[in-house]
Amino acid sequence: MSSQEWWDLVAADGTPTGRTFRRGAPGWPHGLFHLIVAVCVRRGDGAVLLTQRAPGKEFALGWEFPSGSALAGESSRAAAVRELQEETGLDVLPDALTPVGRFTETSALLDLYIADAPAPTDLRLQATEVSAAEWVTVDEVERRVRAGAMAPPWVARLDTLWPGALAAMRSAQ
């Protein structure tokens, strides 16, 4: 996390406000949000990629889909492509992302995308963000949610977005 990271502030419907906010600064503006993006990458065999948060991060060692905050001036899709590449080394094009849905949190809107794994699928993990990665079945994702192995914010996110993600993965086959 960089104290020099700036986020666009958006309204509850995702409309830009024209304002920015420095990550970690005090005085979050009530009723405004920043954008978080996540990508559920699916291999040809149906396995999906989970990453484990690095030890020094909030929710350390919790599992999640590659994700992060959109930077000021960055679209949701551009942020998703950048975060996936930074955290895992996987390169996808913005048009290759299938939107699943948006989840509203206290001060953030999370956009979840599905993407087919590019070839090759060799991972290059960003050590400051990701301590491990695993290709798992969709049943294993659900098991980890129930077992409390996912990073805590992902429980509510997946309660809402997982059915749409599964539908999007089935329709793309």
N, C-alpha and C positions, 0 to 999 in steps of 0.2 A: 504494500500500500504506500502510495506516495502522497505526502502532504501537498504536493504540487498538482495533484490530480483534480481537475475541474469537471463538474457535471452540469448538464443542462437541467434546468428545473422545468417540469411539465405539470399540467393540470391533471386531474383524476382521469380524464379521458385520453391522456397522452399528448394533448395539444401543447406545443412549446409556448413558454411564457416569455421568452427572450431574456430570461435571467439565468445566471450560472451560480454555482455554489462550490466552494472548495471542500473536498473530502476531509472530514474530521474537524471542520471548523464548528464553533459553537453557534447556536441560534438557528437551527433548521427552521425554515419558514413553514408555519402551520398550513396544512391543506395542499402542499405541493409535494411532488415526487421526483425521483430520478429513475432512470431506466436501467434495469438489469436484464441481461440476455443469457440464455443457456441453449446448448445444442445437445440433443440426444442423437448420437452418431450410431448408425446401424450398419453392420457388416452384412454381406450377402448371405451368411448362414443364419441371420436373425439375431445374432448377439449384439448387444448395445454396450457402449463404452461408459464406464463409470470411472471417475477420478476421486482420489482420496486427498482431502485438504492437508496441506503441509502442517507440521507440528507447531509452528509459530503463529498460525492464523487462528482467527476466531472459529469456533467449532472444529478445532484441530482433529484431524484423522477421521472426520465424518466423510461419508461418501456422497457424491453428487454428480450431476452432469457437468461437463466443462461449462464454466459460466463466469460472468463478471459484469462490471458496470460499463455502460456506454460513456465515453468521454465527451466533453463539450464539443458540439458540432458534428457528432458521429450519429449516423442512422442506426436503428436497431439491427438491421441485417449486417451493416459494416462492422458494428461492434461484435456481433456473434462470430463473424468470420475471423476477426482479429483475436478475440479471446480464445477461440478454438485453436488457432495457429500458435499463439503464445504459450498456451498451457500444454498442448499435446504435440505440436509440430504438424498436425494435419491441416491440409489446405483444401478448402472448398470455396466455390464461387457463391456470391450472394444469391444468385438465382437458383442455386441448388438447395437452398433452405426452404423447407415447407413449414409455414407457421402452424403451430398447434393452438396457441391461445395466450392470453395474458392473465396474470395473477396479481391482484392488488394487495400490497402489504402496507404497513404503517406509513412508510416514507418512500416506497419504491414500487415500481411496476415491473414485473418480470415477464418477458416475452420468451416463450419456449418454442424452439424449432426442432424439426427432424431433418437429418441429412444422411444420405448414403455415404458410407466410408469411401474415401478416395483410395486409389491404388497408387503407391503402396500404403499399407497401414502401419508402417514403422512409426512408433511413438518416440518423441523427444520431449520428455517432461520438463517443465519449468520448475526447478527445485524449490524456489521460494513460494510457489503456489500449490504444487502438487507433489505428494510424497509417493504415490503409487497410482497405477491404473489397471483396470481389468475389463476384459470383454466378458459380459455375463448375459444370461438369458433374461427375458422379461420377467419370468417367474422369480429369478434371483433378485431383481430390483424390488419386486413386491415383498419378498422375504426380508430384505434388508430394511425396508420401511417398517414392517411389523416388528423386527428385532431391535429397532432403535439404532441401526448402524449408519443410517443416512444422516447427514448434517441436519440438525433440528429444523431449519427453515424449509427443508425439502419435504417434510411430512405433509404439511398443509398444502404446499404447492402441488405435490403429486396427488393428494386427495382430489383436488380440483382438475388438474391438467392431464393426469395419466390416462383416463379413459379416451380423451381426444388424441393423445399421443399414440395409443394402441390402434385406434381407428385409422389414423394417418399412416401408420406403418403397414397395416393390413391393405389399405387402398393403394399403396405405392408398390405392392408386390406384383 
